[in-house]
Amino acid sequence: MVNPTCALCGQQAEGEDLPLTWVTSVENGRKLVYCDRCARDNVRSIEGKLDSAWW
């Protein structure tokens, strides 16, 4: 299995599990993940696409 990778900065999670501080979104039918820093810095551009469990 591949470690989750942030869709914006390319940072990889240390393990196969998605870190609790990372967020997921579905865009154009594709599931994307964002590291905590990118999610925080880009929340306006990805808001509304995030997994409702994060909010």
C-alpha positions in Angstrom: 0.0 0.0 0.0 1.2 3.5 -0.8 1.4 6.2 1.9 -1.1 9.0 1.6 0.3 12.0 -0.3 -0.8 15.6 0.0 -2.5 16.8 -3.3 -0.9 20.2 -3.0 2.6 20.0 -1.6 3.4 16.3 -2.2 4.3 15.5 1.4 3.9 11.9 2.3 2.4 10.6 5.5 4.8 8.5 7.6 2.6 5.4 7.5 -0.2 3.9 5.4 -2.9 5.4 7.7 -4.1 8.9 7.0 -3.0 11.1 9.9 -5.8 12.5 12.0 -4.8 16.1 11.2 -5.0 15.5 7.4 -8.3 16.1 5.5 -9.9 14.4 2.5 -12.0 15.8 -0.2 -13.7 14.5 -3.3 -13.1 16.5 -6.5 -14.4 15.4 -9.9 -15.0 11.9 -8.5 -11.4 11.6 -7.2 -10.5 11.4 -3.5 -7.7 13.8 -2.6 -5.9 14.3 0.7 -4.4 17.4 2.1 -1.8 17.6 4.9 -2.7 19.7 7.9 -0.6 22.7 6.7 -2.1 22.8 3.2 -5.6 22.3 4.5 -5.2 25.2 6.9 -3.5 27.5 4.4 -5.9 26.7 1.5 -9.2 26.1 3.4 -11.0 28.8 1.3 -10.2 27.2 -2.0 -11.0 23.7 -0.9 -13.9 24.5 1.4 -17.1 22.7 0.4 -15.1 19.9 -1.1 -13.9 18.5 2.3 -15.1 15.4 3.9 -17.9 16.3 6.2 -16.3 14.3 9.0 -13.5 16.8 9.2 -15.9 19.6 10.1 
